[in-house]
């Protein structure tokens, strides 16, 4: 499902909302999750899952084409952990 399909689903599910309002609603949810992760907060949606930031340490790797050793810097990566209820609903 793409973002535009999600917006369309919100419009279909809640007939009182038009496309612009639904798009603003979906964007607000995504923007809120992004802002919380940027500040280092954990976002937990009960019954669905949680979003956190994981820190990956820097490392050395090898360029397969030239064989040259390349330094890969440390970085932060978003991580999603599925909630128990979502796992159960998907697997039934």
C-alpha positions, 0 to 999 in steps of 0.5 A: 500500500502506498501513501496515496492509497492510504489517503484514499482508504481514509477517504473511503472509510470516513465519508465525511473527510475529503481528499485534502483533509485526509492527506493532511491527517496522514501527513501529520501522523507521519511527520509526528513520527519523524519528529519524535524519532529525530529528537530520540523519542520512541513512538509506540502505537499499542497493538501495532508496534513501535518505532525507535532509532538504532545506532550503527557503529562505523566500520571498515569495508572493502570495495569489491571492484577495486579491493580498496578498504573504505571507511563507513561512518556511524549512522542512525537508522529507524527501526520498527518492531511489530507489536504482538497483536499485529503479529497475531492478526497477520498470522491467522 
